[in-house]
Amino acid sequence: MDRRSALKNAGILGVLAAGTAPAVHAQAAIRWRLASSFPKSLDTIYGAAETFAKKVGELSGGKFVISTHAAGELMPPFGVVDGVQNGTVEVAHTAPYYFFGKDETFALGCAIPFGLNSRQMTSWMFQGNGLKLMREFYKQYNIVNFPGGNTGVQMGGWYRKEIKSVADIKGLKFRVGGFAGKVIERMGGVPQNIPGGEIYQSLEKGTIDAAEWIGPYDDQKLGFNKVAPFYYYPGWWEGGPQLDIYINDKAYNSLSAENKAIVECAAAFAHVDCQAKYDARNPIALKQLVASKTKVLPFPKDVMDLAFKESMSLYDELSTKNPNWKKVYADYAAFRREQNLWFRFSEASFDRYMQSVKL
C-alpha cells in the first residue's frame, strides 16, 4: 500500500470511528402540475405549455418534471388563476385577459383593443417596464408570471351574417375573448365569454351570432367555417395577445437559482416558438379556407372608427377609478406611442411595399 492510499484509508477509518460519516444527498426530483385554459386539440396554443414543460425537463436532465393538463382536466378553463393563487396547482398557462372580471389590469398583460402588436408587447415586457409592473400587480394573486407565447395579430372572427356597418353590431351576440367585450358592449353588441372548446356548438346552434378565436390555423381546426361563412379582419382587439405562464409564488421561491433560470429559459423558448408556429401555419390555412368558399372581408371603416373611439374612452374612464389600471396603462400607453412612431417609418412602410409587389 502506498503512502497516499494509507493516509486516505486512515482518514476514512477515522471518520467512521467517530460516527460522523458525511451524508450523500441526491437532489430530489421536482414534480409540478400545469393547468391550461386551452383544449388539447390545439397543438399551437395548448402546445406552448407542452413546449415549456418539455424544455424544463430537458434543461434539468429530467430532474424537474411538469405534467401538462388541458382545460377541464384539473379545473375549468377560467379557474386556473384561482388554482395557482391557492396552490392547487403550481403552474397555469392562459390568456391573462380572461380574468379582467377580477381586475381590468389583467388585460394589459395580454392584449387590449388597439394595443401593442406582438413585437412591441415582447419589447415592453423584456426591455420596458411591462414585466416589472405586471409582477407587482400579480403579487396580490400569489403569482409570478413569465411571457409564454403570442399568437400575433388575430383575425376578427366568424359571422353568420355580413357586417356592413356599425348598425350590424347592434344586438350581435358575439363570443369575444376577455376584455374586448367591454368595447363591443359599448358599441351595442352583446359579448359572450365562452371557452374555446365550446364555441363551435354555440355558433352552430345559433346561441351566438358570431365568434372570434385566433386565426386561420386554429379556426380551421375548430371548424368555424362550417357554421359561419363570413370571416372578418383585423382583430382590432388583439394586435399582439400574449399568453402567460403563471407560477405560484411559494412554489417558485422554493426553487434553487439554477431551477429558476431553467424556468425562465424554458418560458422564453416557448414564447418564441408559439408565434413561429402561428406565422408558419396561418398562411396555408387561410388559402384552404378561401378555397372552401369562406368569404374573407375587412371590417367597415365606421366599425373600426367607433371601436377605436370607444376603446380610448374606456381607458380614460378606467384610469379614473382603478389605481392598478392607471399605473400600468400610463406606462403601456407611453411605450405604445413611441413604438408606433418607430414602426410607422420602419416595419409598416417595409411591409406595405412588400405586400404590394409580386414575388
N, C-alpha and C positions, 0 to 999 in steps of 0.2 A: 504494500500500500504506500503511495507517495505521500509527501507531506501535506499537499493541498487536500487530498481526499481525507486524510486523518483529521485535519482541522474541521473540514466540512461535517464529517460524521460526528466528531466530538461536539460540534455546535448543535447538531440535531438532537443528539442524546441529552445534551444539557437542557434544551427546551422541553423535551419530553419528560425529563425527570422533574422539572419544575411545574409540569402540568399546565404549561401556557402555550401550547401549540397554536399558531395563528390559524384562524378560521378562513376558509376559502369560500367566498360568496359568489355564486353565479348570479348574474343580473337577471332578475325576474322578468318574464315576458309581460308586456303591456297589452291588454286587450280592451278595446273600446268598441262601442256600437255607434253607428251613424244612422240617423233617421232623415230620409229625403222627403221633400214635398212633391216629388215627381214620380210618375209611373215608370216601371222598369222597361216598358216598350220603347221609350225614347232614349236611344243609345247616345244621343248628344247631351242633353241637359241632365238626365239621370246619370249618364255615363261619366260626367265630370266628377261626381262623387266616387265612382269606382276608380277613376284615374288617380284621384287624390289618395285613396286608401291603398291602391296598388303601389304607388310611388313611396308612401310611408313604409310599407313593408320591405320594398327593395332597398331603400336607403338605410334601413335599420338592420339589414341582414336577417329579416324575418322575426326580429325580437319585438317589434311594435306592430300589432295586428289590429286593423279596423274593419269590422264587418259592416257592410252597407245594406240598408233595408229600404225598400221602396215605400212610397206613400201608402199608408193604411196598414203596413205590416206591424209596426210597433205603436203607431199613433196616427191620428188623422193628418192629412197634408198640412193643414193650418194649425196643428198643435205642436209643431216642432220647437217653437220658441219657448213655450211653457215646458216642454220636455227637457231642453237644455238648461233653462233657468232653474228648474227644480232638481236637476241632476239625474233625471230618469234615464237619459242617455248623455254620453259625453259630447257628442257632436251632432250637428244638423247641417244639411245642405239645402238652401232655399233661396227664394227671391225675397229680399227684405221688404219690398213694398206690400207684400201680402198682409203685413201686420200694422198698416197705417192706422187701424182702428185703436191700437194701443197708444200710438203717438204718431202723428204725421211725419215726424222726423225719420222714421224707419224708411220712408220712401226715398229720402236723399241718399241712402246707401245703395240704392238700386237704380231707379230712374223716375224722373218726373216729366210731365209734358213739356216739350220744348227745352229739354235739359242738355246735358253733355252727351256727346257721342262716345263710342266705346274707347277710343284712344284718349280722348280728353278725360274720361272717367278714370282710366287707369293712371293717367298723369296726375290728376287731382289726389288720387289715393296715395300714390307712392312718392310723388315729388311735391305735391301741395300739402294742404292740411287735412285732406279727407280722412285718411286712416286715423290720425290723431283725434280729430273731432268726433268721428263715429265711435271710436273706442271709449272716449269719455262718456258719450251718450249711452252706450251699451252696458256700462258698468252697473247701471241700475237694474239690469236684467241678468246680471251674473254671466255676461257673455264677453268673450274675446273673439273678435272677428278677423277673418282673412278673406280677401277677394278670392273667389273660387269659380271664375268663369264669366263670360259675357257673350251674348248672342249677336252683338252688333245691332244696327238699327233694324227694327222689326217691320213686318207688313201691318196694314191697317185693318185686317180681318175679313171675315166672310159674311156676306149679307144675302138674305133670301130675296130682298128686293133692291133695286138700284137706288143709290143715293145721288139725287140730282141737285139738291140744295139743302140749306140748313133746315128747311121745313121737314125734310125726311128724317131728321134726328129726333123730332118731337115724338115722344111716346115710344121710341125704339127701345125694346128690351135687349140690352147689349151686354154679353159676357165680356168684361174687360178687366184685366189684371190690376188689382190693387188700387193705388192712389188715383189713377186716371179716371176712375168712376166719379170722383168729385167734380171733375170738369165736365164729363158727359152729362151729369145731373144738372149742372148749371146751364147746359145747352138745351135742356128739355128732354134728354134721354133718361132711360131707367136702367142704371148699371146693375149687373149681376156678377157676384164674385163666386165663380164656380171652379173647382179643381180641374186640372187638365183632363183627367181620366173620365170626367162626367160631361164634357162639353158636347161630344158628338150626339149623345142621346137627347140632350136638351134641344139641340138645334134641329135634329131630325123630327122630334115630336112637335116642334113649334112652341115649346115652352119659352124659348128666346127667339128673337128675330135676327140676331147677328152675334158673332163671336170672333174674338181675336185670340191667337195663341202666340206663335213666334214668327215663323216664316215658312217658306215653301217645303223644306225637307220634313220638318216635324208635322206641319199641317197636312201634308200629303199622307204621311204615315197614319195620322188620326182620321183620315177620310173625309175631311170637311167639304171637299169639292163635290162629294156625292150628295150633299144635302143643302148646299148653298152655292149658287152659280157666280156670284159677284165677289171679286177679290180686290180689295182696295189698298192703296199705298199713298203716302208712307205712314208708318205707325208713329204719328207725331208725339205720342205719349211715351215712346220708348226709343229714344235715339241711341242709347247705349246701356241697356239694362244689365247691371252687374249682379251676379249670383254671389252668395256669401257662404263661407264655411263658418258656422257658429260653434264655438267650443266653450263648455262650462268652465268658468274661471278657476274653480278649485282643481278641476282635472288638469287644466293647462298649467297652472302654477306648480303642480306636483311633479311635472316633467323635469328631467335634467336639462341642462343647457344644450346638450347635444340633441336631445329629442325635440326640444323647442325649435331648433334650427332645421331639423328634419321636417317638422310640420310646416314651417314657413316655406321651405323649398318645394315641398310636395304641392302645397296650395298654389304657389306661383306657377308651377308646371301645369297644373290642372287649369288654371286661369287662362293661360295662353292656348293650351290645347283645345279648350272648349270652343273658342271663337274660330280657331283654324278649321275645325271640323265644319262649323256652320258655313264659313266662307267657301269651303271646298264643295259642299253638298247642295247648298241652296240654288246655284245656277242651274244645275242638272234637273233638280226637282221642279223649278219654275218652268222650264221648257216642257217637261212632261205634263204639267198642269195645263199649260196653254194648249198642248196637243189634244188634251182630253176635253176641250171646249170651255175651260174656265175663262171668264171674262175679267181681265186684269185692268183696273181703272184707277186713275188718280182721284183723290178727294177733290170736290169742287173748291174753288178759292174761297168762297164765302164760309164754307165749313172750317177751313184752315184758319181764316182770319178770326172767326168767332172763338174758335178753340184757343188761339193764342191770347186773345183779349181776356177771356175768362180765366185762363191759367195765370196770367200775370196779376189779375185782380185777386185771385185766390191766395197767391203767395204773399201779397201785401196784407191781406186780412189775417193770415196765419201768423205773420210776423208781429202783429199787434196783440195776439192773445196766447201764443205758445212760445215761451222763452227758449225751449230746446230748439225748435224750428228756427227761430230768429238768429240764434247763434251760429248754427251750421249753415243755414241758407245764405246768410250775408257773405260768408267766405266762398261758398259754392257759386253764387251769382257773380262775384268779382272775378273768380277764376274763369267762369264761362265767358265773360265779356272779353277778357284778354285772349282766350283761346280762339274765339270766333274771329277776332281781328286777325290773328295769325293764319288761321285756316282759310280765311277769305282770299288771302294772297297766295297761299301755297296749295294745300290739298284740294280745295274746292275748284280753283281755276285749272289745276292739272287734271282733275277728274272730269270736269266739263269737257275739256278738249279731247281727252282720250275716249270719252263716250260718244263723241261726235264723229270720230273717224272710223273708217272701215279697216279692220285688222285681218 
